[in-house]
């Protein structure tokens, strides 16, 4: 059969127009997904120009993660209603994926900003700074927990961040209350937290106390952090300051960027009263 008025395309022409190789079209024909409208006695195969839109829809669905089996099922039960339902479903999936990508982009931007800021810090310096109020998402109270209970609480907090999409890319920090620090209970925490630059409605947040903070950095393992606290207490006396209600800790450098724990850096922010 010859092409009539340009309405029919050879396999090669159709493949070129669809930007695929001919083997893809042969396979689609083999599984009954998209077959030529004409196959003559000499084995020549021709596609209709009307099939181009169907190929584009098949290609779109495949790019959106739909299996060829599911696409084939749709093509065998086509109707305006089933097509509309499928398009609404895919649109909803795309919106969700876009939101996830945007969230990941913000997380990466936050990590870049924090790491660039860290590169300009002097970790041996203690400073007195006025910090603005920030909003924190807190874990449940974790005071006086056993090691096993702490691991469970930490796992629960991570799950909350994932399920509720509250991971902002900021480090997960810990809050100590004044009495814990005064008693030297440096392995006893009150809460885990993560900063929320854009808090979502419907979640219980804690607005950290704004004001004056004595800020220092601990270099090394957590088991030696008492030495850094001793130094910070000396600075409190030197500045004639009193320890406030809370102390915040968060990693600057951890396992993400360092291979050895003696290179870890923890930022300590002590609320102070002049």
Secondary structure, 3 states (H helix, E strand, C coil): CCCCCCCEEEHHHHHHHHCCCHHHHHHHHHCCCCCCCEECCCCCEEEECCHHHHHHHHHHHHHCCCCHHHHHHHHHCCCHHHHHHHHHHHHHHHHHHHHHHHHHHHHHHHHHHHHHHHCCCCCCCCEEEEECCCEEEECCCCCCCCHHHHHHHHHHHHHHHHHCCCCCCCCCEEEEEHHHHHCCCCCCCCEEEEECCCCCCCCCEEECCCEEEEEEEEECCHHHHHHHHHHHHHHHHHCCCEEEEEEEEEEEECCCCCCCHHHCEEEEEEEEEC
